[in-house]
Amino acid sequence: MIMRLRAVLLAGLWLAGAASGAAADPAQRVVSMNLCTDQLAMLLAAPGQLISVSYLARDARSSAMAEVAQNFDINHGLAEEIAFLRPDLVLAGRYTTRVTVDMLQRLGYRVEVFQPENTLDDIRTNLLQMGRALGREAEAERMAEEMQQTLLSLREAADDKPGPETAVYYSSGYTAGARSLGHDIVTTAGLQNIAPKLGLGASGILPLEALILSDADMVIRGASYQGYSRSEEMLRHPALERMLAAPRLTAETRPEWTCGTPLTLSAIHDLRAAAGLEPLE
């Protein structure tokens, strides 16, 4: 263990010195260790530039780009694992394994930290940040502009006529409150999220009794991993199943809800379809 740590330290010091002479050049060996930066990097990186993504990127239950991620080596966010890949840029989220991020930064590695996407507008911010980090500014600007135009059309349609009152219900009774990406997805699709009416902020617990009494026109359940935890059992509670009987509208969250990327737009279009709203060209 001591010998391996020593190798990590030496590798970090060598790379820090090498990187100082070529800081202006685009990174050539990029490692992402966060599910959301994985996907932004896969969308923007030049061929061969991204060499590793987190193991979560291959999990189709949470990653919207699980199939694409099969083309990359994976990592588990361990400092020695990242160091042995000899990256000249590491991508991390604000809440990515802090011990690893701190160690890599102390060793002199360039680590670009991204904030979580709490709104659809945050996607543009992170797209442009990723473009700068990878030296792919033009590609990021183009992707952000295309997304912005689609968002404008969606928001105009949502303002024309309020859609059905909607509740989002995740494992353990969590919901998508105001100031959350889930709330923005719901309202941009033209639906009315009931969480703000109940005084719930970015996140909060929506008791099953309150959900049933709300008599919401539509219920969006969090995607179940088909596990056997008590938190997931709430998504299949008999009282909830009775509430969800036709003609009530229902839908389920998708991996595009987990991280904010341009792919989130497809989830919004699908949500409109599930709610019976007119599709947009």
C-alpha positions, 0 to 999 in steps of 0.5 A: 500500500505504501509503495502504491501511494508513493507511486501515486505521489511521484506520478502526480508531481511529474504530471504537475510539472509537465502540465505547467508547460502546456497549460494553454493546449486542450487536454488530451487525456480527460477522465470524468469521475461524475455521472453528470460530467460523464455525459456532458463530456461524452457529448462534447469531447473530441475523438480520443480526448475522453479516456475514462468515465465513471462506472455509473455512466454504464448503468442504464437505470441512471445514465441517459448515455449508458450505451455510448459509455460502453466505448470508454474505460470506467473508473470508480473515483479512487485517487490512485486509479485516476492517477494511473490513467495519467490524465491532464484534466479530471472532471468532477461534480461538486459532491463527487468523492471529496477525498479523491478530489482534494488529493488530486488537487494537492498532487497538482492535477487539474480538476474542473469542478461542476455545480449540479444542474438544478434548473434547465438553464444550469445546463447551458452554464455547464455546457459552456464550462465543459466546452471551455475545459475541453477546448471545445467552445464552438461545439458547446456554444452551438449545442447550447444555442440549439437547446435554448431555441427548443426551450423557448418553444417549449416555454411558450407552449407551456404558457399558452394553456396550463396543463394538468396538476401533477405530482412527482413521487420518488422512493421514500416519498421524496418529490421534486419541489420548486428550485429543482431540475425535476420541477423545471422539467415538469413545468416546461412540459406544460404541467403544474407541479403541486409541490410548490402549493404544498410549500415544498422547496427544492426537495421534500417529503410528500406523504402518501396520504397528502399525495392521495388527498391532492387528487392530482390529475397526473402522477409521475413516479420515480423509476424503480430499480425493482429492488426490495427496499422499503423506500421502493415499496412505497412506489407500489403501495396498494393505495397508490396503485388504486389512485393511479388507475385509469383515467388518471394520467401517469408517467415515470421518470427517466435517466434524462432526469438524473443529470441535466444535459441537452438529452433532458429535452427528450424527456420533456417531449415524452412527458408532454405526450404522456399528458396528452398535450400537443407535440411541438415541431 
